């Protein structure tokens, strides 16, 4: 995955998380300030075939 693709992926997940938060769902961290660990997890989960919504759900449940 190129740097540009990685940045786009992280942005898509961030937007998904912000949307969840806007709907009143519990998101225990700032979707606009993801940690390096969270960014690495996003790439790892996507490489494993997960969809963006699944990645967002998993990040919320793990934190």
Helices and strands as residue ranges (DSSP letters): H 3-22, H 36-47, H 52-62
